[in-house]
Amino acid sequence: MSKYLLDKFLYTVDRDAELVERYRDDPAGTVDWWEREMANTVLNCRPEEKSTWLSFTEHERQALREHDHVTLFHLGAHPFLTLTLFIAMFERDHGPLEYQRAYARAMEHIQLPYPDIAT
Amino acid sequence: MATVAAVIASTHHPFYYRASTSTGADRPPFADEWVVKIEAFRQTLTRAEPDVLVMVGSDHFHQLWLDNMPQFLVGKAPFFDANWYNEEREFGLPRMRLAGEEELAGYLLREGLDAGFDLAFSNELRIDHSVTCPIITLRPQADLPVVPVYTNIFAPPMPRPERFVQLGRAIRGMVESWPQDKRVAIIGTGHLSLELGGPRQFGPHGPDPEFDRKAVTWIANGDVDGCLAEVTLDSLHSPGNATHGFMDFMLMMGAAGDGVKADYVDTLDLFHTMEAYFTWYPQGAPS
């Protein structure tokens, strides 16, 4: 379980307008590229000063490839990060607040306590 | 010594800027009532005639990230650029720049460290909507120097609610002992019940109106003991998964003082969340 890495993916894509579009248009390709090239980058360090140990589980990789916000929630990804990025990708296809409400409806079977998001 | 001209606690709703500036068909039906309430709230700060603003808020995973996460951080810089690409994208927030009050920031850091708060600091901090929303609502001319104080209400493990109250008390005391003849307003923003990215988000009200009712009563009465008797890190999951932002309100209760009733209280029940506005005048209400 690599909640931190899921969050890192969501965080680094969300803050980059080009990556938001790339992940919307080609989720599988973006996830594969990101895990290969970006997952081990320490964000405030020079590129050559990489980590050596970060990777997704297959379940996590699949949830990201499928834009599956419900599974990401179950996996303990930070809900704020997931929501912000998914609004950026998909709100444009819907009327005002339609997407946010559909996003919630897809999760209405989920009861408290929610999955732990501590990293 | 400095004077605490006002203590102000508020929600920070990132939709206010767009709602209040939109026109015609784009203007939401609740905008006019919201603007009236905000303009009345703004007067409570204007009347206090502050020179400096201490601004308590929380970075929403903008500059502060999980590889290096402070619990409490003071911004000490001559300027703070503000608002981020994803806040422009989602909320239509403008880019802003605020002046910093470095001397007070340095004073809070030194005194805070000596008082047992291991405060982090930043000499280059881009602030986000937790600080700029109250600037937009309370001081839209953005003409006063600020000291941002960031708290972690977002990334567990977080400090417990008691610690937020203690830090609020400490900030109040440190401002009062700052050896400058300045009028300082301490302004902090947080949330009542709130759900983000979960099944209870974007409902017709906040996710837990009963929690909101109790929270407004605690804050309005300065009922720190009553609040601390019910609110824990665990209990805050129940009203909504982003309700830990209420701990910033608890910090402000500490700054306002135990048992001190707010001089101004207002609320607005919106979809998704309840707005709440509180002002205390430690020196008595200005005429």
Boltz contact constraints between the chains, C-beta under 6 A:
constraints:
  - contact:
      token1: [A, 4]
      token2: [B, 66]
      max_distance: 6.0
  - contact:
      token1: [A, 11]
      token2: [B, 61]
      max_distance: 6.0
  - contact:
      token1: [A, 14]
      token2: [B, 86]
      max_distance: 6.0
  - contact:
      token1: [A, 79]
      token2: [B, 196]
      max_distance: 6.0
  - contact:
      token1: [A, 79]
      token2: [B, 197]
      max_distance: 6.0
  - contact:
      token1: [A, 79]
      token2: [B, 198]
      max_distance: 6.0
  - contact:
      token1: [A, 79]
      token2: [B, 241]
      max_distance: 6.0
  - contact:
      token1: [A, 80]
      token2: [B, 196]
      max_distance: 6.0
  - contact:
      token1: [A, 80]
      token2: [B, 197]
      max_distance: 6.0
  - contact:
      token1: [A, 82]
      token2: [B, 197]
      max_distance: 6.0
  - contact:
      token1: [A, 83]
      token2: [B, 196]
      max_distance: 6.0
  - contact:
      token1: [A, 83]
      token2: [B, 197]
      max_distance: 6.0
  - contact:
      token1: [A, 88]
      token2: [B, 89]
      max_distance: 6.0
  - contact:
      token1: [A, 97]
      token2: [B, 202]
      max_distance: 6.0
  - contact:
      token1: [A, 100]
      token2: [B, 202]
      max_distance: 6.0
  - contact:
      token1: [A, 101]
      token2: [B, 202]
      max_distance: 6.0
  - contact:
      token1: [A, 104]
      token2: [B, 199]
      max_distance: 6.0
  - contact:
      token1: [A, 104]
      token2: [B, 201]
      max_distance: 6.0
  - contact:
      token1: [A, 104]
      token2: [B, 202]
      max_distance: 6.0
  - contact:
      token1: [A, 107]
      token2: [B, 199]
      max_distance: 6.0
  - contact:
      token1: [A, 108]
      token2: [B, 199]
      max_distance: 6.0
  - contact:
      token1: [A, 110]
      token2: [B, 199]
      max_distance: 6.0
  - contact:
      token1: [A, 114]
      token2: [B, 241]
      max_distance: 6.0
  - contact:
      token1: [A, 118]
      token2: [B, 156]
      max_distance: 6.0
  - contact:
      token1: [A, 119]
      token2: [B, 66]
      max_distance: 6.0
